[in-house]
Amino acid sequence: MFISPAYAQDAVAGGASAMIMQLAPLILIFVVFYFLLIRPQQKRAKEHRNMLTSLKRGDRVITGGGILGTVTKVKDGNDEIEVEVAQNVRLSVVRSTIASVIRPTAANDVKAG
């Protein structure tokens, strides 16, 4: 008729090289994901962890909720720090909720105007 019979290829004919060619795209995808996603994320997490451990009194910080304040007390054995958000208004926040540290404004940075 019009359809010729199709025969399966012999599994032994490909051997190890066929298996490597099937696994190569998966390995390549993993390597690309590692260098583009996993490694930069680990680096960012390490920098954030170092920033949290180096917090000291007087640092200006922004919390994850967007609260801007100045660190007034750092408790070494505890995960809490005290942040002053306004004059005589102090909050106890968990150290891991600090999103970033802002460089304190020096007197010579302020423009007279």
Biopython code that builds the backbone (N, CA, C, O; Angstrom):
import numpy as np
from Bio.PDB.StructureBuilder import StructureBuilder

atoms = [
    (1, "MET", "N", (0.812, -1.160, 0.000)),
    (1, "MET", "CA", (0.000, 0.000, 0.000)),
    (1, "MET", "C", (0.880, 1.257, 0.000)),
    (1, "MET", "O", (2.028, 1.205, -0.440)),
    (2, "PHE", "N", (0.355, 2.370, 0.485)),
    (2, "PHE", "CA", (1.097, 3.627, 0.446)),
    (2, "PHE", "C", (2.001, 3.831, 1.654)),
    (2, "PHE", "O", (2.924, 4.644, 1.593)),
    (3, "ILE", "N", (1.768, 3.136, 2.720)),
    (3, "ILE", "CA", (2.527, 3.333, 3.947)),
    (3, "ILE", "C", (3.577, 2.240, 4.051)),
    (3, "ILE", "O", (3.261, 1.052, 4.000)),
    (4, "SER", "N", (4.830, 2.655, 4.198)),
    (4, "SER", "CA", (5.877, 1.651, 4.360)),
    (4, "SER", "C", (6.004, 1.319, 5.842)),
    (4, "SER", "O", (5.776, 2.190, 6.682)),
    (5, "PRO", "N", (6.351, 0.117, 6.175)),
    (5, "PRO", "CA", (6.466, -0.260, 7.582)),
    (5, "PRO", "C", (7.653, 0.462, 8.237)),
    (5, "PRO", "O", (8.716, 0.611, 7.634)),
    (6, "ALA", "N", (7.447, 0.899, 9.464)),
    (6, "ALA", "CA", (8.506, 1.581, 10.224)),
    (6, "ALA", "C", (9.101, 0.595, 11.207)),
    (6, "ALA", "O", (8.388, -0.114, 11.917)),
    (7, "TYR", "N", (10.395, 0.565, 11.234)),
    (7, "TYR", "CA", (11.089, -0.350, 12.134)),
    (7, "TYR", "C", (11.806, 0.457, 13.218)),
    (7, "TYR", "O", (12.385, 1.509, 12.946)),
    (8, "ALA", "N", (11.758, -0.043, 14.423)),
    (8, "ALA", "CA", (12.434, 0.631, 15.536)),
    (8, "ALA", "C", (13.938, 0.479, 15.371)),
    (8, "ALA", "O", (14.422, -0.548, 14.896)),
    (9, "GLN", "N", (14.673, 1.516, 15.771)),
    (9, "GLN", "CA", (16.119, 1.429, 15.695)),
    (9, "GLN", "C", (16.630, 0.503, 16.783)),
    (9, "GLN", "O", (16.012, 0.343, 17.836)),
    (10, "ASP", "N", (17.727, -0.078, 16.513)),
    (10, "ASP", "CA", (18.338, -0.980, 17.475)),
    (10, "ASP", "C", (18.891, -0.165, 18.643)),
    (10, "ASP", "O", (19.643, 0.784, 18.421)),
    (11, "ALA", "N", (18.532, -0.515, 19.891)),
    (11, "ALA", "CA", (18.939, 0.229, 21.076)),
    (11, "ALA", "C", (20.440, 0.135, 21.301)),
    (11, "ALA", "O", (21.024, 1.059, 21.866)),
    (12, "VAL", "N", (21.065, -0.915, 20.894)),
    (12, "VAL", "CA", (22.483, -1.112, 21.118)),
    (12, "VAL", "C", (23.308, -0.252, 20.168)),
    (12, "VAL", "O", (24.459, 0.068, 20.464)),
    (13, "ALA", "N", (22.741, 0.116, 19.054)),
    (13, "ALA", "CA", (23.503, 0.860, 18.047)),
    (13, "ALA", "C", (23.969, 2.214, 18.580)),
    (13, "ALA", "O", (25.096, 2.617, 18.295)),
    (14, "GLY", "N", (23.132, 2.935, 19.352)),
    (14, "GLY", "CA", (23.501, 4.252, 19.875)),
    (14, "GLY", "C", (24.510, 4.151, 21.000)),
    (14, "GLY", "O", (25.525, 4.848, 20.986)),
    (15, "GLY", "N", (24.253, 3.311, 21.954)),
    (15, "GLY", "CA", (25.167, 3.089, 23.059)),
    (15, "GLY", "C", (25.305, 4.290, 23.980)),
    (15, "GLY", "O", (24.349, 5.031, 24.210)),
    (16, "ALA", "N", (26.514, 4.469, 24.501)),
    (16, "ALA", "CA", (26.785, 5.513, 25.489)),
    (16, "ALA", "C", (26.725, 6.905, 24.875)),
    (16, "ALA", "O", (26.308, 7.851, 25.544)),
    (17, "SER", "N", (27.126, 7.048, 23.635)),
    (17, "SER", "CA", (27.121, 8.377, 23.023)),
    (17, "SER", "C", (25.704, 8.922, 22.874)),
    (17, "SER", "O", (25.500, 10.131, 22.988)),
    (18, "ALA", "N", (24.734, 8.070, 22.624)),
    (18, "ALA", "CA", (23.345, 8.521, 22.518)),
    (18, "ALA", "C", (22.837, 8.992, 23.877)),
    (18, "ALA", "O", (22.089, 9.967, 23.959)),
    (19, "MET", "N", (23.240, 8.303, 24.939)),
    (19, "MET", "CA", (22.809, 8.699, 26.270)),
    (19, "MET", "C", (23.410, 10.050, 26.654)),
    (19, "MET", "O", (22.732, 10.889, 27.248)),
    (20, "ILE", "N", (24.680, 10.258, 26.315)),
    (20, "ILE", "CA", (25.335, 11.539, 26.609)),
    (20, "ILE", "C", (24.658, 12.665, 25.833)),
    (20, "ILE", "O", (24.466, 13.755, 26.373)),
    (21, "MET", "N", (24.305, 12.426, 24.616)),
    (21, "MET", "CA", (23.640, 13.450, 23.809)),
    (21, "MET", "C", (22.252, 13.776, 24.353)),
    (21, "MET", "O", (21.773, 14.898, 24.184)),
    (22, "GLN", "N", (21.602, 12.819, 25.000)),
    (22, "GLN", "CA", (20.296, 13.091, 25.599)),
    (22, "GLN", "C", (20.445, 13.872, 26.904)),
    (22, "GLN", "O", (19.592, 14.701, 27.221)),
    (23, "LEU", "N", (21.505, 13.626, 27.663)),
    (23, "LEU", "CA", (21.709, 14.303, 28.932)),
    (23, "LEU", "C", (22.386, 15.664, 28.789)),
    (23, "LEU", "O", (22.288, 16.492, 29.695)),
    (24, "ALA", "N", (23.058, 15.912, 27.690)),
    (24, "ALA", "CA", (23.796, 17.161, 27.502)),
    (24, "ALA", "C", (22.913, 18.402, 27.629)),
    (24, "ALA", "O", (23.322, 19.345, 28.307)),
    (25, "PRO", "N", (21.732, 18.459, 27.021)),
    (25, "PRO", "CA", (20.901, 19.666, 27.192)),
    (25, "PRO", "C", (20.470, 19.894, 28.641)),
    (25, "PRO", "O", (20.404, 21.039, 29.090)),
    (26, "LEU", "N", (20.179, 18.827, 29.373)),
    (26, "LEU", "CA", (19.788, 18.969, 30.774)),
    (26, "LEU", "C", (20.947, 19.498, 31.615)),
    (26, "LEU", "O", (20.748, 20.352, 32.478)),
    (27, "ILE", "N", (22.130, 19.003, 31.372)),
    (27, "ILE", "CA", (23.302, 19.470, 32.104)),
    (27, "ILE", "C", (23.580, 20.926, 31.755)),
    (27, "ILE", "O", (23.897, 21.724, 32.637)),
    (28, "LEU", "N", (23.466, 21.275, 30.485)),
    (28, "LEU", "CA", (23.685, 22.654, 30.054)),
    (28, "LEU", "C", (22.674, 23.604, 30.704)),
    (28, "LEU", "O", (23.041, 24.700, 31.126)),
    (29, "ILE", "N", (21.426, 23.198, 30.786)),
    (29, "ILE", "CA", (20.395, 24.020, 31.421)),
    (29, "ILE", "C", (20.716, 24.218, 32.903)),
    (29, "ILE", "O", (20.578, 25.328, 33.418)),
    (30, "PHE", "N", (21.136, 23.173, 33.587)),
    (30, "PHE", "CA", (21.487, 23.286, 34.999)),
    (30, "PHE", "C", (22.654, 24.248, 35.206)),
    (30, "PHE", "O", (22.627, 25.060, 36.130)),
    (31, "VAL", "N", (23.668, 24.166, 34.363)),
    (31, "VAL", "CA", (24.833, 25.045, 34.479)),
    (31, "VAL", "C", (24.419, 26.499, 34.262)),
    (31, "VAL", "O", (24.860, 27.382, 34.998)),
    (32, "VAL", "N", (23.584, 26.755, 33.268)),
    (32, "VAL", "CA", (23.117, 28.117, 32.997)),
    (32, "VAL", "C", (22.307, 28.641, 34.180)),
    (32, "VAL", "O", (22.509, 29.780, 34.601)),
    (33, "PHE", "N", (21.398, 27.836, 34.721)),
    (33, "PHE", "CA", (20.610, 28.255, 35.881)),
    (33, "PHE", "C", (21.504, 28.533, 37.084)),
    (33, "PHE", "O", (21.253, 29.475, 37.836)),
    (34, "TYR", "N", (22.536, 27.728, 37.273)),
    (34, "TYR", "CA", (23.427, 27.938, 38.409)),
    (34, "TYR", "C", (24.114, 29.292, 38.317)),
    (34, "TYR", "O", (24.133, 30.050, 39.287)),
    (35, "PHE", "N", (24.677, 29.599, 37.153)),
    (35, "PHE", "CA", (25.433, 30.844, 37.023)),
    (35, "PHE", "C", (24.552, 32.077, 36.894)),
    (35, "PHE", "O", (24.983, 33.169, 37.265)),
    (36, "LEU", "N", (23.344, 31.943, 36.384)),
    (36, "LEU", "CA", (22.486, 33.114, 36.202)),
    (36, "LEU", "C", (21.494, 33.339, 37.339)),
    (36, "LEU", "O", (21.053, 34.469, 37.548)),
    (37, "LEU", "N", (21.133, 32.294, 38.076)),
    (37, "LEU", "CA", (20.118, 32.440, 39.119)),
    (37, "LEU", "C", (20.612, 32.079, 40.515)),
    (37, "LEU", "O", (20.497, 32.886, 41.437)),
    (38, "ILE", "N", (21.145, 30.910, 40.678)),
    (38, "ILE", "CA", (21.459, 30.399, 42.006)),
    (38, "ILE", "C", (22.654, 31.133, 42.619)),
    (38, "ILE", "O", (22.573, 31.585, 43.762)),
    (39, "ARG", "N", (23.740, 31.257, 41.893)),
    (39, "ARG", "CA", (24.959, 31.870, 42.423)),
    (39, "ARG", "C", (24.764, 33.342, 42.788)),
    (39, "ARG", "O", (25.171, 33.745, 43.877)),
    (40, "PRO", "N", (24.155, 34.165, 41.919)),
    (40, "PRO", "CA", (23.934, 35.564, 42.324)),
    (40, "PRO", "C", (23.014, 35.695, 43.539)),
    (40, "PRO", "O", (23.212, 36.582, 44.368)),
    (41, "GLN", "N", (22.011, 34.822, 43.653)),
    (41, "GLN", "CA", (21.103, 34.873, 44.794)),
    (41, "GLN", "C", (21.839, 34.523, 46.085)),
    (41, "GLN", "O", (21.602, 35.149, 47.118)),
    (42, "GLN", "N", (22.725, 33.536, 46.038)),
    (42, "GLN", "CA", (23.510, 33.178, 47.215)),
    (42, "GLN", "C", (24.451, 34.312, 47.608)),
    (42, "GLN", "O", (24.651, 34.569, 48.795)),
    (43, "LYS", "N", (25.027, 34.986, 46.624)),
    (43, "LYS", "CA", (25.917, 36.114, 46.903)),
    (43, "LYS", "C", (25.143, 37.248, 47.562)),
    (43, "LYS", "O", (25.622, 37.852, 48.521)),
    (44, "ARG", "N", (23.945, 37.541, 47.049)),
    (44, "ARG", "CA", (23.118, 38.600, 47.616)),
    (44, "ARG", "C", (22.704, 38.263, 49.047)),
    (44, "ARG", "O", (22.701, 39.136, 49.914)),
    (45, "ALA", "N", (22.355, 37.000, 49.298)),
    (45, "ALA", "CA", (21.963, 36.577, 50.642)),
    (45, "ALA", "C", (23.138, 36.699, 51.617)),
    (45, "ALA", "O", (22.952, 37.091, 52.769)),
    (46, "LYS", "N", (24.337, 36.366, 51.161)),
    (46, "LYS", "CA", (25.514, 36.472, 52.016)),
    (46, "LYS", "C", (25.796, 37.934, 52.353)),
    (46, "LYS", "O", (26.131, 38.244, 53.497)),
    (47, "GLU", "N", (25.669, 38.838, 51.381)),
    (47, "GLU", "CA", (25.878, 40.266, 51.635)),
    (47, "GLU", "C", (24.842, 40.804, 52.625)),
    (47, "GLU", "O", (25.174, 41.611, 53.494)),
    (48, "HIS", "N", (23.593, 40.362, 52.495)),
    (48, "HIS", "CA", (22.531, 40.806, 53.407)),
    (48, "HIS", "C", (22.794, 40.296, 54.813)),
    (48, "HIS", "O", (22.605, 41.028, 55.785)),
    (49, "ARG", "N", (23.228, 39.049, 54.930)),
    (49, "ARG", "CA", (23.548, 38.472, 56.239)),
    (49, "ARG", "C", (24.696, 39.241, 56.897)),
    (49, "ARG", "O", (24.652, 39.509, 58.098)),
    (50, "ASN", "N", (25.728, 39.599, 56.113)),
    (50, "ASN", "CA", (26.847, 40.380, 56.654)),
    (50, "ASN", "C", (26.391, 41.770, 57.073)),
    (50, "ASN", "O", (26.862, 42.299, 58.080)),
    (51, "MET", "N", (25.478, 42.367, 56.310)),
    (51, "MET", "CA", (24.962, 43.686, 56.653)),
    (51, "MET", "C", (24.185, 43.632, 57.965)),
    (51, "MET", "O", (24.289, 44.546, 58.784)),
    (52, "LEU", "N", (23.415, 42.577, 58.169)),
    (52, "LEU", "CA", (22.639, 42.449, 59.406)),
    (52, "LEU", "C", (23.534, 42.232, 60.620)),
    (52, "LEU", "O", (23.242, 42.738, 61.703)),
    (53, "THR", "N", (24.604, 41.494, 60.452)),
    (53, "THR", "CA", (25.489, 41.245, 61.592)),
    (53, "THR", "C", (26.332, 42.476, 61.929)),
    (53, "THR", "O", (26.809, 42.606, 63.056)),
    (54, "SER", "N", (26.519, 43.374, 60.968)),
    (54, "SER", "CA", (27.349, 44.551, 61.228)),
    (54, "SER", "C", (26.532, 45.779, 61.621)),
    (54, "SER", "O", (27.070, 46.886, 61.646)),
    (55, "LEU", "N", (25.250, 45.612, 61.928)),
    (55, "LEU", "CA", (24.439, 46.743, 62.376)),
    (55, "LEU", "C", (24.971, 47.278, 63.698)),
    (55, "LEU", "O", (25.357, 46.517, 64.585)),
    (56, "LYS", "N", (24.984, 48.609, 63.811)),
    (56, "LYS", "CA", (25.452, 49.228, 65.051)),
    (56, "LYS", "C", (24.573, 50.430, 65.372)),
    (56, "LYS", "O", (23.776, 50.879, 64.548)),
    (57, "ARG", "N", (24.737, 50.927, 66.562)),
    (57, "ARG", "CA", (23.951, 52.067, 67.024)),
    (57, "ARG", "C", (24.245, 53.282, 66.143)),
    (57, "ARG", "O", (25.402, 53.576, 65.843)),
    (58, "GLY", "N", (23.191, 53.981, 65.736)),
    (58, "GLY", "CA", (23.338, 55.167, 64.909)),
    (58, "GLY", "C", (23.131, 54.923, 63.428)),
    (58, "GLY", "O", (23.033, 55.881, 62.661)),
    (59, "ASP", "N", (23.061, 53.671, 63.001)),
    (59, "ASP", "CA", (22.815, 53.371, 61.585)),
    (59, "ASP", "C", (21.390, 53.738, 61.208)),
    (59, "ASP", "O", (20.456, 53.485, 61.970)),
    (60, "ARG", "N", (21.222, 54.331, 60.039)),
    (60, "ARG", "CA", (19.879, 54.609, 59.504)),
    (60, "ARG", "C", (19.474, 53.394, 58.687)),
    (60, "ARG", "O", (20.225, 52.943, 57.823)),
    (61, "VAL", "N", (18.287, 52.863, 58.959)),
    (61, "VAL", "CA", (17.847, 51.627, 58.308)),
    (61, "VAL", "C", (16.448, 51.791, 57.734)),
    (61, "VAL", "O", (15.676, 52.656, 58.147)),
    (62, "ILE", "N", (16.151, 50.934, 56.771)),
    (62, "ILE", "CA", (14.803, 50.812, 56.227)),
    (62, "ILE", "C", (14.364, 49.377, 56.474)),
    (62, "ILE", "O", (15.076, 48.438, 56.116)),
    (63, "THR", "N", (13.197, 49.203, 57.085)),
    (63, "THR", "CA", (12.681, 47.856, 57.337)),
    (63, "THR", "C", (11.986, 47.334, 56.081)),
    (63, "THR", "O", (11.758, 48.075, 55.125)),
    (64, "GLY", "N", (11.661, 46.066, 56.105)),
    (64, "GLY", "CA", (10.950, 45.460, 54.991)),
    (64, "GLY", "C", (9.582, 46.066, 54.762)),
    (64, "GLY", "O", (9.059, 46.012, 53.649)),
    (65, "GLY", "N", (8.990, 46.646, 55.804)),
    (65, "GLY", "CA", (7.689, 47.296, 55.690)),
    (65, "GLY", "C", (7.779, 48.744, 55.266)),
    (65, "GLY", "O", (6.752, 49.404, 55.106)),
    (66, "GLY", "N", (9.001, 49.260, 55.077)),
    (66, "GLY", "CA", (9.179, 50.623, 54.612)),
    (66, "GLY", "C", (9.349, 51.647, 55.707)),
    (66, "GLY", "O", (9.294, 52.847, 55.436)),
    (67, "ILE", "N", (9.552, 51.213, 56.935)),
    (67, "ILE", "CA", (9.741, 52.145, 58.047)),
    (67, "ILE", "C", (11.198, 52.587, 58.068)),
    (67, "ILE", "O", (12.112, 51.764, 58.037)),
    (68, "LEU", "N", (11.398, 53.897, 58.120)),
    (68, "LEU", "CA", (12.729, 54.480, 58.153)),
    (68, "LEU", "C", (13.040, 54.894, 59.580)),
    (68, "LEU", "O", (12.228, 55.556, 60.227)),
    (69, "GLY", "N", (14.213, 54.507, 60.076)),
    (69, "GLY", "CA", (14.553, 54.850, 61.445)),
    (69, "GLY", "C", (16.029, 54.740, 61.714)),
    (69, "GLY", "O", (16.814, 54.380, 60.837)),
    (70, "THR", "N", (16.400, 55.054, 62.940)),
    (70, "THR", "CA", (17.786, 55.005, 63.389)),
    (70, "THR", "C", (17.909, 53.944, 64.473)),
    (70, "THR", "O", (17.100, 53.892, 65.399)),
    (71, "VAL", "N", (18.918, 53.105, 64.351)),
    (71, "VAL", "CA", (19.145, 52.050, 65.338)),
    (71, "VAL", "C", (19.616, 52.701, 66.633)),
    (71, "VAL", "O", (20.589, 53.454, 66.644)),
    (72, "THR", "N", (18.907, 52.398, 67.734)),
    (72, "THR", "CA", (19.295, 52.953, 69.034)),
    (72, "THR", "C", (19.885, 51.904, 69.957)),
    (72, "THR", "O", (20.685, 52.230, 70.833)),
    (73, "LYS", "N", (19.500, 50.645, 69.771)),
    (73, "LYS", "CA", (20.019, 49.596, 70.639)),
    (73, "LYS", "C", (20.108, 48.299, 69.844)),
    (73, "LYS", "O", (19.153, 47.893, 69.184)),
    (74, "VAL", "N", (21.275, 47.655, 69.920)),
    (74, "VAL", "CA", (21.483, 46.361, 69.278)),
    (74, "VAL", "C", (21.725, 45.355, 70.370)),
    (74, "VAL", "O", (22.666, 45.492, 71.152)),
    (75, "LYS", "N", (20.885, 44.345, 70.432)),
    (75, "LYS", "CA", (21.023, 43.301, 71.447)),
    (75, "LYS", "C", (21.784, 42.141, 70.820)),
    (75, "LYS", "O", (21.293, 41.506, 69.887)),
    (76, "ASP", "N", (22.978, 41.866, 71.328)),
    (76, "ASP", "CA", (23.853, 40.875, 70.710)),
    (76, "ASP", "C", (23.281, 39.464, 70.716)),
    (76, "ASP", "O", (23.276, 38.803, 69.677)),
    (77, "GLY", "N", (22.807, 38.994, 71.843)),
    (77, "GLY", "CA", (22.329, 37.621, 71.931)),
    (77, "GLY", "C", (20.909, 37.445, 71.432)),
    (77, "GLY", "O", (20.368, 36.341, 71.485)),
    (78, "ASN", "N", (20.311, 38.496, 70.959)),
    (78, "ASN", "CA", (18.905, 38.479, 70.593)),
    (78, "ASN", "C", (18.744, 38.855, 69.132)),
    (78, "ASN", "O", (19.626, 39.477, 68.539)),
    (79, "ASP", "N", (17.621, 38.478, 68.561)),
    (79, "ASP", "CA", (17.335, 38.802, 67.165)),
    (79, "ASP", "C", (16.653, 40.154, 67.019)),
    (79, "ASP", "O", (16.364, 40.579, 65.901)),
    (80, "GLU", "N", (16.393, 40.827, 68.117)),
    (80, "GLU", "CA", (15.682, 42.101, 68.064)),
    (80, "GLU", "C", (16.659, 43.270, 68.140)),
    (80, "GLU", "O", (17.699, 43.197, 68.796)),
    (81, "ILE", "N", (16.294, 44.345, 67.452)),
    (81, "ILE", "CA", (17.013, 45.598, 67.593)),
    (81, "ILE", "C", (15.979, 46.688, 67.841)),
    (81, "ILE", "O", (14.807, 46.541, 67.494)),
    (82, "GLU", "N", (16.423, 47.768, 68.437)),
    (82, "GLU", "CA", (15.514, 48.877, 68.728)),
    (82, "GLU", "C", (15.782, 49.988, 67.722)),
    (82, "GLU", "O", (16.925, 50.405, 67.532)),
    (83, "VAL", "N", (14.707, 50.468, 67.075)),
    (83, "VAL", "CA", (14.809, 51.495, 66.046)),
    (83, "VAL", "C", (13.965, 52.686, 66.462)),
    (83, "VAL", "O", (12.798, 52.532, 66.822)),
    (84, "GLU", "N", (14.555, 53.874, 66.411)),
    (84, "GLU", "CA", (13.812, 55.096, 66.712)),
    (84, "GLU", "C", (13.300, 55.667, 65.395)),
    (84, "GLU", "O", (14.084, 56.028, 64.518)),
    (85, "VAL", "N", (11.965, 55.746, 65.263)),
    (85, "VAL", "CA", (11.358, 56.215, 64.017)),
    (85, "VAL", "C", (10.980, 57.690, 64.084)),
    (85, "VAL", "O", (10.857, 58.344, 63.049)),
    (86, "ALA", "N", (10.798, 58.208, 65.271)),
    (86, "ALA", "CA", (10.528, 59.629, 65.495)),
    (86, "ALA", "C", (11.100, 59.964, 66.871)),
    (86, "ALA", "O", (11.565, 59.079, 67.591)),
    (87, "GLN", "N", (11.064, 61.218, 67.221)),
    (87, "GLN", "CA", (11.618, 61.602, 68.507)),
    (87, "GLN", "C", (10.837, 60.922, 69.634)),
    (87, "GLN", "O", (9.624, 61.093, 69.752)),
    (88, "ASN", "N", (11.541, 60.159, 70.450)),
    (88, "ASN", "CA", (10.980, 59.404, 71.579)),
    (88, "ASN", "C", (9.972, 58.334, 71.163)),
    (88, "ASN", "O", (9.155, 57.916, 71.983)),
    (89, "VAL", "N", (10.011, 57.882, 69.911)),
    (89, "VAL", "CA", (9.170, 56.770, 69.448)),
    (89, "VAL", "C", (10.120, 55.665, 69.004)),
    (89, "VAL", "O", (10.796, 55.778, 67.982)),
    (90, "ARG", "N", (10.157, 54.600, 69.789)),
    (90, "ARG", "CA", (11.086, 53.505, 69.512)),
    (90, "ARG", "C", (10.312, 52.220, 69.277)),
    (90, "ARG", "O", (9.331, 51.924, 69.959)),
    (91, "LEU", "N", (10.781, 51.466, 68.293)),
    (91, "LEU", "CA", (10.169, 50.188, 67.946)),
    (91, "LEU", "C", (11.203, 49.089, 68.106)),
    (91, "LEU", "O", (12.382, 49.283, 67.810)),
    (92, "SER", "N", (10.753, 47.936, 68.577)),
    (92, "SER", "CA", (11.607, 46.750, 68.570)),
    (92, "SER", "C", (11.262, 45.978, 67.304)),
    (92, "SER", "O", (10.113, 45.589, 67.094)),
    (93, "VAL", "N", (12.265, 45.762, 66.468)),
    (93, "VAL", "CA", (12.042, 45.031, 65.224)),
    (93, "VAL", "C", (12.974, 43.833, 65.171)),
    (93, "VAL", "O", (14.044, 43.834, 65.780)),
    (94, "VAL", "N", (12.565, 42.838, 64.455)),
    (94, "VAL", "CA", (13.391, 41.650, 64.260)),
    (94, "VAL", "C", (14.489, 42.009, 63.272)),
    (94, "VAL", "O", (14.238, 42.654, 62.254)),
    (95, "ARG", "N", (15.679, 41.595, 63.575)),
    (95, "ARG", "CA", (16.851, 41.958, 62.780)),
    (95, "ARG", "C", (16.695, 41.559, 61.306)),
    (95, "ARG", "O", (17.131, 42.297, 60.422)),
    (96, "SER", "N", (16.087, 40.421, 61.036)),
    (96, "SER", "CA", (15.986, 39.950, 59.652)),
    (96, "SER", "C", (15.016, 40.769, 58.802)),
    (96, "SER", "O", (14.994, 40.616, 57.581)),
    (97, "THR", "N", (14.208, 41.642, 59.433)),
    (97, "THR", "CA", (13.294, 42.469, 58.647)),
    (97, "THR", "C", (13.939, 43.748, 58.139)),
    (97, "THR", "O", (13.301, 44.518, 57.422)),
    (98, "ILE", "N", (15.199, 43.985, 58.501)),
    (98, "ILE", "CA", (15.902, 45.165, 57.997)),
    (98, "ILE", "C", (16.245, 44.914, 56.535)),
    (98, "ILE", "O", (16.937, 43.952, 56.202)),
    (99, "ALA", "N", (15.749, 45.799, 55.663)),
    (99, "ALA", "CA", (15.981, 45.631, 54.231)),
    (99, "ALA", "C", (17.305, 46.238, 53.791)),
    (99, "ALA", "O", (18.029, 45.640, 52.995)),
    (100, "SER", "N", (17.628, 47.431, 54.307)),
    (100, "SER", "CA", (18.877, 48.057, 53.892)),
    (100, "SER", "C", (19.329, 49.078, 54.926)),
    (100, "SER", "O", (18.553, 49.536, 55.765)),
    (101, "VAL", "N", (20.604, 49.415, 54.837)),
    (101, "VAL", "CA", (21.192, 50.431, 55.692)),
    (101, "VAL", "C", (21.495, 51.633, 54.815)),
    (101, "VAL", "O", (22.094, 51.505, 53.747)),
    (102, "ILE", "N", (21.074, 52.803, 55.279)),
    (102, "ILE", "CA", (21.297, 54.039, 54.535)),
    (102, "ILE", "C", (22.528, 54.715, 55.108)),
    (102, "ILE", "O", (22.717, 54.749, 56.324)),
    (103, "ARG", "N", (23.350, 55.244, 54.248)),
    (103, "ARG", "CA", (24.550, 55.958, 54.693)),
    (103, "ARG", "C", (24.128, 57.173, 55.506)),
    (103, "ARG", "O", (23.299, 57.962, 55.053)),
    (104, "PRO", "N", (24.689, 57.334, 56.706)),
    (104, "PRO", "CA", (24.317, 58.499, 57.505)),
    (104, "PRO", "C", (24.725, 59.793, 56.804)),
    (104, "PRO", "O", (25.766, 59.854, 56.151)),
    (105, "THR", "N", (23.910, 60.807, 56.944)),
    (105, "THR", "CA", (24.173, 62.084, 56.303)),
    (105, "THR", "C", (25.211, 62.851, 57.108)),
    (105, "THR", "O", (24.997, 63.162, 58.280)),
    (106, "ALA", "N", (26.320, 63.148, 56.480)),
    (106, "ALA", "CA", (27.368, 63.920, 57.143)),
    (106, "ALA", "C", (27.039, 65.411, 57.022)),
    (106, "ALA", "O", (26.243, 65.814, 56.174)),
    (107, "ALA", "N", (27.655, 66.212, 57.871)),
    (107, "ALA", "CA", (27.373, 67.652, 57.879)),
    (107, "ALA", "C", (27.795, 68.313, 56.570)),
    (107, "ALA", "O", (27.162, 69.274, 56.131)),
    (108, "ASN", "N", (28.853, 67.811, 55.945)),
    (108, "ASN", "CA", (29.309, 68.423, 54.702)),
    (108, "ASN", "C", (28.508, 67.956, 53.485)),
    (108, "ASN", "O", (28.659, 68.525, 52.404)),
    (109, "ASP", "N", (27.667, 66.941, 53.632)),
    (109, "ASP", "CA", (26.841, 66.477, 52.524)),
    (109, "ASP", "C", (25.597, 67.341, 52.331)),
    (109, "ASP", "O", (25.025, 67.376, 51.241)),
    (110, "VAL", "N", (25.182, 68.032, 53.381)),
    (110, "VAL", "CA", (23.970, 68.840, 53.316)),
    (110, "VAL", "C", (24.312, 70.164, 52.638)),
    (110, "VAL", "O", (25.253, 70.858, 53.022)),
    (111, "LYS", "N", (23.515, 70.493, 51.613)),
    (111, "LYS", "CA", (23.747, 71.749, 50.897)),
    (111, "LYS", "C", (23.087, 72.903, 51.635)),
    (111, "LYS", "O", (21.940, 72.804, 52.071)),
    (112, "ALA", "N", (23.794, 73.953, 51.764)),
    (112, "ALA", "CA", (23.219, 75.154, 52.363)),
    (112, "ALA", "C", (22.472, 75.909, 51.271)),
    (112, "ALA", "O", (23.025, 76.194, 50.209)),
    (113, "GLY", "N", (21.236, 76.222, 51.539)),
    (113, "GLY", "CA", (20.535, 76.851, 50.443)),
    (113, "GLY", "C", (19.456, 77.664, 50.865)),
    (113, "GLY", "O", (18.771, 78.261, 50.034)),
]
sb = StructureBuilder()
sb.init_structure("model")
sb.init_model(0)
sb.init_chain("A")
sb.init_seg("    ")
for serial, (resi, resn, name, xyz) in enumerate(atoms, 1):
    if name == "N":
        sb.init_residue(resn, " ", resi, " ")
    sb.init_atom(name, np.array(xyz, "f"), 0.0, 1.0, " ", f" {name:<3s}", serial, name[0])
structure = sb.get_structure()
